[in-house]
Amino acid sequence: MGACGSTQLRAPGQWAMQEAPTPLSAYWLRSLQEGRLNTALLLSTVFSEKYNGRNMEVGEVAEIFLPTASDPVTCEPGEPRQLRPKLLFRAGCLQASPFLWVGDEEAGDDTLYVCFGPLRQKRQVMKIFSSGSTLEEDVVKCGDSTQVVRVSNYIKSLLDRLWADDRLGERLSAAVAERPGHRVLFAGVSHGAVLAQAAALRFKLTRSDPDAATQTLSGTGQTRCGSGEVTVVSWNGYKWTDAQGAALAGQQLRLLPLALSMVEAGVRLVDSVVEYPAGEFEPMPGVTALDRATGDFFECVVGKVTRNLESMNRMRQLHFAQAVLKAMKMAMVASLAEDVAAPREVVERMVQRSLSRRLSDITTAEESFMSIAADVASEDSDESEDSSAAQGQR
């Protein structure tokens, strides 16, 4: 499925090209083909508090349309699949606005989606590069014991507010108890990605189950608490914890941290935001590059922070939601085509036909997002400039 980034860094955020991509694990590939990843992405962006979800009430449904397998002979796209996840509750503030959705159970989607929206205010960028660049101990009560995780000061303050003022942990636990057969999937893009990862870890650590055995994390002497699998898919998230916290997240959660990428002059480039902040911060384990032009997945190594024009250009081209939405749609179409063993050239035609065909329902959803995001795009650009200024001050 195209060229691949190797683990040999040529420069920060750049990889030499190889032949084959990195396949997703069986679990995440199934989640992609069955539409959960794209549903999570749409709920985290198009239907977030920043966009179409701003005025949605509890009990309302989001109209989501996903691609289906194309005809392997004609390459014509199949009719879109309609899903109607329902909003169970919304919480938080402009800086952290999680929505809890239950998947369309009639369509067979037994998923609880915990979706965090992107940045709402430009001044949040400054907070991320100020207090967000300082690690603080987060002491999490885990049954009869405690777990210490070093977390970005800014992210910790938002989690504390969600857990104390909005009782997010209690409300999520109640929703899970009411639907014991449902999977739990946290999701978000950019700032929302970070909140999804950090909130998922706190939720997992604080869950209690008398039937779950307490385990010891190998080589650390720390206990592993909580029960029930919690999964997280995220796009273009920055760093929010240290190496020990990242390792703990990798052991407690099923993670798919994605970073949008592209090829330029034979070199794979990755969104520079995933490299921030500098210092003791470390990325989540298993960061995977998602090609914006093909929807292919590649092995990824997150580089160190660079503060220059090249880094700024990578962010402008790879960071924002519109590009992520297109890449994930391509990824889903390609995965469905490969599931029927179509040759690569047929897969590419299927992807292009699916993207070019104007499906009225899908187009309406996407155009609604784009129209709302039209003036937001300039805000995103302003945020990029603010971010660049902040980087220059550090």
Disulfide bonds with the S-S distance in Angstrom:
Cys142-Cys225 2.09
